[in-house]
Amino acid sequence: MRSRAGGAALLASLLLTGCDARLGPGGDIADANLVDANKLADAAIASIDARPCTGGTLAQVGPDGSCFVFVASPLTYANAAAACTAMNAHLAYLKTAALDTFAEQFVGTTNTWIGLSDRASEGTFVWDDGTALGFSNWAAGEPNSGGLNATYQEDCAIIAGARATKQWDDRPCDGSEVATSGSFAYLCQY
């Protein structure tokens, strides 16, 4: 959308005018660098705007500028990841407190897959892009891989929307081990 890019250019121009800086030809090297920086900023805004944030049950731009698409139809983790890929997205990576807070509010009271698992190495949760877990928001006692006496694995993470505190919980990635678990709504991000 040009209005956002134009708005950013106007804001930059107003801020620079207040500092008695000049844009365009005739300025000094610092002014030229400012113009180049503004062009990069406008290009970044235009690329964000190039793809509308739509799809799923609900879609909304997150605090980092990425698009979050919530799909209420329950799927297994693998099928949810494939559905996100089909929309040129991935299961959501909630790598900061701001993204997590946004996502928990966005999904409401629905248990929802995010792109986090310990399938590669039990007990070591990583984002599906291979990034190590830095920020986390596990519910008390989680992750617990089903508890002490579990005969099944809980390798994939959800936002536990049905809980009052929300937060994260590890669950079976599909219903093959526990018939009452393994299919949830999912949150895609692009």
C-alpha positions in Angstrom: 0.0 0.0 0.0 1.5 3.3 -1.0 -0.2 5.2 1.8 2.0 3.6 4.4 5.2 4.1 2.4 4.2 7.7 1.6 3.3 8.3 5.2 6.8 7.1 6.3 8.4 9.4 3.8 6.3 12.3 5.0 7.1 11.6 8.6 10.8 11.4 7.8 10.6 14.7 5.9 8.8 16.4 8.8 11.3 15.1 11.3 14.2 16.2 9.2 12.7 19.6 8.6 12.5 20.1 12.4 16.2 19.4 12.5 16.9 21.8 9.7 18.2 18.9 7.5 17.7 18.9 3.8 16.6 16.1 1.5 17.5 15.8 -2.1 20.2 17.3 -4.4 22.4 20.0 -3.0 22.7 18.5 0.5 25.9 17.4 2.0 27.1 13.8 2.4 25.1 13.4 5.6 22.0 14.5 3.8 22.7 12.1 0.9 23.1 9.2 3.4 19.8 10.2 5.0 18.1 10.1 1.6 19.6 6.6 1.0 18.4 5.4 4.4 14.9 6.8 3.7 14.8 4.9 0.4 15.8 1.7 2.2 13.1 2.3 4.8 10.5 3.0 2.2 11.5 -0.2 0.3 11.2 -2.2 3.5 7.7 -0.8 4.2 6.7 -1.4 0.6 7.8 -5.0 0.7 5.8 -5.6 3.9 2.8 -4.1 2.2 3.4 -6.1 -1.0 1.4 -9.0 0.4 -1.8 -8.4 2.2 -2.2 -10.0 5.6 -5.2 -12.3 4.9 -6.3 -15.9 5.1 -7.4 -18.5 7.7 -10.1 -17.8 10.2 -8.4 -14.5 11.3 -5.4 -12.6 10.1 -3.6 -9.8 11.8 -0.2 -8.0 11.6 1.9 -8.7 14.6 4.1 -6.3 16.5 7.2 -7.2 14.4 5.3 -6.4 11.1 4.8 -10.1 10.1 1.4 -11.4 9.3 -0.2 -14.0 11.7 -2.9 -16.2 10.3 -5.0 -18.2 12.8 -6.8 -21.3 11.4 -9.4 -22.8 13.8 -9.8 -26.1 11.9 -7.8 -28.7 13.9 -5.0 -30.5 12.2 -2.0 -32.6 13.3 1.3 -30.8 13.7 2.7 -32.0 10.4 -0.5 -31.2 8.5 -0.7 -27.8 10.2 2.9 -27.1 9.2 2.1 -28.2 5.6 -1.0 -25.9 5.5 1.2 -23.0 6.6 3.7 -23.8 3.9 1.0 -23.9 1.3 0.2 -20.3 2.1 4.0 -19.4 1.9 4.2 -19.2 5.7 5.4 -21.3 8.6 4.0 -22.2 12.0 4.5 -19.2 14.2 7.8 -18.5 15.9 7.2 -16.7 19.1 10.8 -15.7 19.8 10.0 -12.6 21.9 7.7 -11.7 24.8 5.9 -9.2 22.5 5.2 -11.8 19.8 4.0 -14.3 22.4 1.7 -11.8 24.2 0.3 -10.8 20.8 -0.2 -14.5 19.8 -1.8 -15.5 23.0 -4.4 -12.7 22.8 -4.9 -13.4 19.1 -5.8 -17.1 19.4 -8.0 -16.5 22.4 -9.2 -19.6 24.3 -8.2 -22.0 21.5 -5.4 -24.5 21.9 -3.1 -23.7 19.0 0.0 -25.2 17.4 3.1 -23.0 17.2 6.3 -23.9 15.3 8.2 -25.4 18.3 9.2 -29.0 19.0 11.7 -31.4 20.5 11.3 -34.0 17.8 15.0 -33.9 16.8 16.3 -34.3 20.3 14.1 -35.1 23.3 14.0 -32.3 25.8 15.6 -29.8 23.5 12.9 -27.6 22.0 13.8 -25.6 18.9 11.9 -23.5 16.4 11.1 -25.3 13.1 13.7 -23.0 11.4 16.3 -24.6 13.6 16.7 -21.6 16.0 17.5 -22.5 19.6 14.9 -21.6 22.1 15.8 -18.2 23.7 12.6 -16.7 25.1 10.1 -19.2 26.4 6.7 -19.1 28.1 6.0 -22.6 29.3 3.1 -23.1 31.7 4.1 -24.3 35.2 5.4 -27.9 35.0 5.8 -27.8 31.2 7.3 -29.2 29.1 6.7 -32.6 30.7 6.5 -35.0 27.8 3.3 -36.4 29.1 4.3 -36.7 32.8 6.3 -39.2 34.7 4.2 -42.3 33.8 3.5 -41.4 30.2 3.7 -44.1 27.5 3.7 -41.5 24.8 5.8 -38.5 23.7 4.7 -34.9 23.7 7.1 -33.4 21.2 5.2 -30.4 19.7 4.2 -27.2 21.4 0.9 -25.4 21.6 -0.4 -22.1 23.1 -2.6 -23.6 25.7 -5.5 -21.2 25.0 -8.0 -23.2 27.0 -6.0 -22.5 30.2 -6.6 -19.3 32.1 -2.9 -18.5 32.0 -2.5 -19.6 28.3 1.2 -20.1 28.0 2.8 -23.1 26.2 2.4 -26.8 26.7 4.0 -29.8 24.9 1.5 -32.2 23.3 1.6 -35.3 21.1 2.2 -34.2 17.5 -0.6 -36.4 16.2 -3.4 -38.6 17.5 -1.5 -41.9 16.9 -0.4 -42.2 20.5 -3.2 -40.5 22.4 -6.6 -40.5 20.6 -7.8 -37.4 22.5 -4.8 -35.2 21.6 -2.8 -34.3 18.5 -5.1 -32.1 16.5 -5.3 -28.5 17.2 -6.0 -25.1 15.6 -2.8 -23.6 14.3 -1.0 -20.2 13.9 0.9 -19.4 10.7 3.3 -16.5 10.3 4.8 -14.8 7.2 
